[in-house]
Amino acid sequence: MSTELYRVPEVSCGHCVKAITDELTKIPGVADVTVDLEQKTVSVTHDGTVTDAQLRDGIAEAGYDVAA
């Protein structure tokens, strides 16, 4: 398993958590998604077959931008 961490400055509420989690868990290979509202981060654990672009696209599809 691999884990990626993204900083997502706009996350601020339960709706944000649900939207991001729902989009990322649709991606085959994603095992777990943790959104930390205080730290403004999204941690994604996956089986290694998922690309960075897929994860970033999933966050974008939920309506949020990953910080550079």
OpenMM code with the backbone's topology and positions (N, CA, C; nanometers):
from openmm import Vec3, app, unit

residues = "MET SER THR GLU LEU TYR ARG VAL PRO GLU VAL SER CYS GLY HIS CYS VAL LYS ALA ILE THR ASP GLU LEU THR LYS ILE PRO GLY VAL ALA ASP VAL THR VAL ASP LEU GLU GLN LYS THR VAL SER VAL THR HIS ASP GLY THR VAL THR ASP ALA GLN LEU ARG ASP GLY ILE ALA GLU ALA GLY TYR ASP VAL ALA ALA".split()
positions = [
    Vec3(0.0836, -0.1182, 0.0000),
    Vec3(0.0000, 0.0000, 0.0000),
    Vec3(0.0883, 0.1248, 0.0000),
    Vec3(0.0377, 0.2269, -0.0664),
    Vec3(0.1055, 0.3561, -0.0724),
    Vec3(0.0110, 0.4626, -0.0186),
    Vec3(0.0689, 0.5686, 0.0347),
    Vec3(-0.0117, 0.6795, 0.0856),
    Vec3(0.0385, 0.8099, 0.0266),
    Vec3(-0.0553, 0.8890, -0.0232),
    Vec3(-0.0240, 1.0214, -0.0778),
    Vec3(-0.0918, 1.1259, 0.0111),
    Vec3(-0.0261, 1.2393, 0.0284),
    Vec3(-0.0805, 1.3474, 0.1102),
    Vec3(-0.0888, 1.4740, 0.0259),
    Vec3(-0.2054, 1.5356, 0.0256),
    Vec3(-0.2288, 1.6578, -0.0521),
    Vec3(-0.2779, 1.7682, 0.0404),
    Vec3(-0.2295, 1.8897, 0.0163),
    Vec3(-0.2793, 2.0057, 0.0895),
    Vec3(-0.3921, 2.0665, 0.0064),
    Vec3(-0.5100, 2.0798, 0.0700),
    Vec3(-0.6292, 2.1303, 0.0018),
    Vec3(-0.6852, 2.2442, 0.0883),
    Vec3(-0.6420, 2.3683, 0.0619),
    Vec3(-0.6750, 2.4810, 0.1497),
    Vec3(-0.8240, 2.5105, 0.1675),
    Vec3(-0.9078, 2.4723, 0.0720),
    Vec3(-1.0497, 2.5084, 0.0793),
    Vec3(-1.1330, 2.4173, 0.1688),
    Vec3(-1.0797, 2.3035, 0.2153),
    Vec3(-1.1617, 2.2133, 0.2967),
    Vec3(-1.1917, 2.2778, 0.4316),
    Vec3(-1.3219, 2.2773, 0.4680),
    Vec3(-1.3583, 2.3470, 0.5914),
    Vec3(-1.4769, 2.2869, 0.6662),
    Vec3(-1.5415, 2.1824, 0.6091),
    Vec3(-1.6627, 2.1323, 0.6739),
    Vec3(-1.6888, 1.9867, 0.6372),
    Vec3(-1.7918, 1.9317, 0.6973),
    Vec3(-1.8292, 1.7942, 0.6710),
    Vec3(-1.8667, 1.7691, 0.5260),
    Vec3(-1.9280, 1.8685, 0.4619),
    Vec3(-1.9622, 1.8542, 0.3200),
    Vec3(-1.8351, 1.8355, 0.2367),
    Vec3(-1.7315, 1.9105, 0.2692),
    Vec3(-1.6034, 1.8977, 0.1984),
    Vec3(-1.5493, 1.7554, 0.2132),
    Vec3(-1.5533, 1.7055, 0.3352),
    Vec3(-1.5035, 1.5707, 0.3635),
    Vec3(-1.5799, 1.4683, 0.2801),
    Vec3(-1.7128, 1.4775, 0.2812),
    Vec3(-1.7960, 1.3813, 0.2078),
    Vec3(-1.7717, 1.3897, 0.0579),
    Vec3(-1.7666, 1.5106, 0.0037),
    Vec3(-1.7484, 1.5279, -0.1404),
    Vec3(-1.6148, 1.4691, -0.1862),
    Vec3(-1.5086, 1.4996, -0.1152),
    Vec3(-1.3758, 1.4493, -0.1529),
    Vec3(-1.3682, 1.2978, -0.1341),
    Vec3(-1.4174, 1.2497, -0.0219),
    Vec3(-1.4142, 1.1062, 0.0055),
    Vec3(-1.4947, 1.0287, -0.0983),
    Vec3(-1.6130, 1.0781, -0.1310),
    Vec3(-1.6975, 1.0108, -0.2303),
    Vec3(-1.6284, 1.0010, -0.3654),
    Vec3(-1.5648, 1.1089, -0.4098),
    Vec3(-1.4982, 1.1082, -0.5408),
    Vec3(-1.3760, 1.0158, -0.5411),
    Vec3(-1.2947, 1.0242, -0.4379),
    Vec3(-1.1719, 0.9458, -0.4371),
    Vec3(-1.1981, 0.7968, -0.4195),
    Vec3(-1.3006, 0.7604, -0.3444),
    Vec3(-1.3272, 0.6179, -0.3255),
    Vec3(-1.3885, 0.5530, -0.4496),
    Vec3(-1.4277, 0.6323, -0.5485),
    Vec3(-1.4739, 0.5781, -0.6768),
    Vec3(-1.3578, 0.5252, -0.7608),
    Vec3(-1.2365, 0.5687, -0.7284),
    Vec3(-1.1190, 0.5307, -0.8073),
    Vec3(-1.0752, 0.3894, -0.7677),
    Vec3(-1.0717, 0.2968, -0.8633),
    Vec3(-1.0277, 0.1605, -0.8326),
    Vec3(-0.8860, 0.1606, -0.7746),
    Vec3(-0.8685, 0.0904, -0.6649),
    Vec3(-0.7378, 0.0825, -0.6004),
    Vec3(-0.7260, 0.1682, -0.4766),
    Vec3(-0.8166, 0.2659, -0.4587),
    Vec3(-0.8136, 0.3504, -0.3386),
    Vec3(-0.8719, 0.2703, -0.2225),
    Vec3(-0.7936, 0.2580, -0.1145),
    Vec3(-0.8354, 0.1793, 0.0013),
    Vec3(-0.8906, 0.2664, 0.1133),
    Vec3(-0.8374, 0.3878, 0.1298),
    Vec3(-0.8793, 0.4724, 0.2413),
    Vec3(-0.8538, 0.6189, 0.2074),
    Vec3(-0.9447, 0.7046, 0.2544),
    Vec3(-0.9307, 0.8496, 0.2372),
    Vec3(-0.9534, 0.9133, 0.3742),
    Vec3(-0.8607, 0.9994, 0.4154),
    Vec3(-0.8748, 1.0726, 0.5406),
    Vec3(-0.8584, 1.2210, 0.5107),
    Vec3(-0.9595, 1.2993, 0.5487),
    Vec3(-0.9542, 1.4439, 0.5298),
    Vec3(-0.9387, 1.5075, 0.6682),
    Vec3(-0.8330, 1.5867, 0.6857),
    Vec3(-0.8071, 1.6555, 0.8121),
    Vec3(-0.8437, 1.8022, 0.7937),
    Vec3(-0.9558, 1.8425, 0.8528),
    Vec3(-1.0032, 1.9805, 0.8361),
    Vec3(-0.9096, 2.0812, 0.9014),
    Vec3(-0.8514, 2.0465, 1.0137),
    Vec3(-0.7630, 2.1390, 1.0845),
    Vec3(-0.6339, 2.1641, 1.0065),
    Vec3(-0.5762, 2.0557, 0.9538),
    Vec3(-0.4513, 2.0667, 0.8786),
    Vec3(-0.4730, 2.0995, 0.7312),
    Vec3(-0.6003, 2.0879, 0.6861),
    Vec3(-0.6354, 2.1132, 0.5457),
    Vec3(-0.5611, 2.0182, 0.4527),
    Vec3(-0.5633, 1.8897, 0.4904),
    Vec3(-0.4956, 1.7883, 0.4104),
    Vec3(-0.5897, 1.6724, 0.3760),
    Vec3(-0.5543, 1.6040, 0.2685),
    Vec3(-0.6237, 1.4826, 0.2268),
    Vec3(-0.5175, 1.3744, 0.2131),
    Vec3(-0.5358, 1.2656, 0.2864),
    Vec3(-0.4451, 1.1516, 0.2807),
    Vec3(-0.5179, 1.0374, 0.2109),
    Vec3(-0.4522, 0.9792, 0.1108),
    Vec3(-0.5133, 0.8719, 0.0322),
    Vec3(-0.4219, 0.7503, 0.0355),
    Vec3(-0.4759, 0.6384, 0.0835),
    Vec3(-0.4035, 0.5126, 0.0835),
    Vec3(-0.4575, 0.4299, -0.0325),
    Vec3(-0.3639, 0.3767, -0.1127),
    Vec3(-0.4053, 0.3015, -0.2319),
    Vec3(-0.3097, 0.1855, -0.2555),
    Vec3(-0.3475, 0.1007, -0.3510),
    Vec3(-0.2721, -0.0226, -0.3758),
    Vec3(-0.1499, -0.0057, -0.4663),
    Vec3(-0.1186, 0.1171, -0.5051),
    Vec3(-0.0009, 0.1416, -0.5888),
    Vec3(-0.0311, 0.1495, -0.7373),
    Vec3(-0.1537, 0.1163, -0.7764),
    Vec3(-0.1905, 0.1235, -0.9182),
    Vec3(-0.2516, 0.2586, -0.9543),
    Vec3(-0.2760, 0.3416, -0.8554),
    Vec3(-0.3407, 0.4712, -0.8754),
    Vec3(-0.2334, 0.5768, -0.9008),
    Vec3(-0.2576, 0.6635, -0.9982),
    Vec3(-0.1600, 0.7680, -1.0295),
    Vec3(-0.1908, 0.8969, -0.9539),
    Vec3(-0.0884, 0.9798, -0.9424),
    Vec3(-0.1044, 1.1116, -0.8817),
    Vec3(-0.2104, 1.1913, -0.9575),
    Vec3(-0.2089, 1.1834, -1.0888),
    Vec3(-0.3058, 1.2577, -1.1714),
    Vec3(-0.4488, 1.2127, -1.1421),
    Vec3(-0.4701, 1.0830, -1.1233),
    Vec3(-0.6046, 1.0335, -1.0915),
    Vec3(-0.6530, 1.0907, -0.9590),
    Vec3(-0.5650, 1.0948, -0.8603),
    Vec3(-0.6035, 1.1471, -0.7292),
    Vec3(-0.6304, 1.2966, -0.7353),
    Vec3(-0.5438, 1.3698, -0.8036),
    Vec3(-0.5661, 1.5136, -0.8184),
    Vec3(-0.6948, 1.5425, -0.8957),
    Vec3(-0.7213, 1.4621, -0.9979),
    Vec3(-0.8450, 1.4777, -1.0747),
    Vec3(-0.9674, 1.4490, -0.9882),
    Vec3(-0.9588, 1.3499, -0.9012),
    Vec3(-1.0695, 1.3182, -0.8113),
    Vec3(-1.0993, 1.4313, -0.7156),
    Vec3(-0.9948, 1.4923, -0.6621),
    Vec3(-1.0131, 1.6073, -0.5726),
    Vec3(-1.0742, 1.7235, -0.6500),
    Vec3(-1.0266, 1.7452, -0.7726),
    Vec3(-1.0816, 1.8524, -0.8570),
    Vec3(-1.2276, 1.8255, -0.8919),
    Vec3(-1.2599, 1.7012, -0.9190),
    Vec3(-1.3984, 1.6641, -0.9517),
    Vec3(-1.4918, 1.6944, -0.8343),
    Vec3(-1.4402, 1.6850, -0.7139),
    Vec3(-1.5190, 1.7170, -0.5942),
    Vec3(-1.5338, 1.8679, -0.5775),
    Vec3(-1.4564, 1.9456, -0.6533),
    Vec3(-1.4680, 2.0909, -0.6496),
    Vec3(-1.3592, 2.1626, -0.5731),
    Vec3(-1.2471, 2.0958, -0.5511),
    Vec3(-1.1395, 2.1544, -0.4707),
    Vec3(-1.0075, 2.1498, -0.5455),
    Vec3(-0.9189, 2.2424, -0.5101),
    Vec3(-0.7884, 2.2519, -0.5735),
    Vec3(-0.6801, 2.2028, -0.4771),
    Vec3(-0.5840, 2.1293, -0.5301),
    Vec3(-0.4675, 2.0867, -0.4531),
    Vec3(-0.3665, 2.2004, -0.4589),
    Vec3(-0.3132, 2.2382, -0.3422),
    Vec3(-0.2122, 2.3442, -0.3372),
    Vec3(-0.0832, 2.2944, -0.3991),
    Vec3(-0.0107, 2.3862, -0.4602),
    Vec3(0.1164, 2.3527, -0.5247),
    Vec3(0.2229, 2.3197, -0.4229),
] * unit.nanometer
topology = app.Topology()
chain = topology.addChain("A")
for resn in residues:
    res = topology.addResidue(resn, chain)
    for name in ("N", "CA", "C"):
        topology.addAtom(name, app.Element.getBySymbol(name[0]), res)
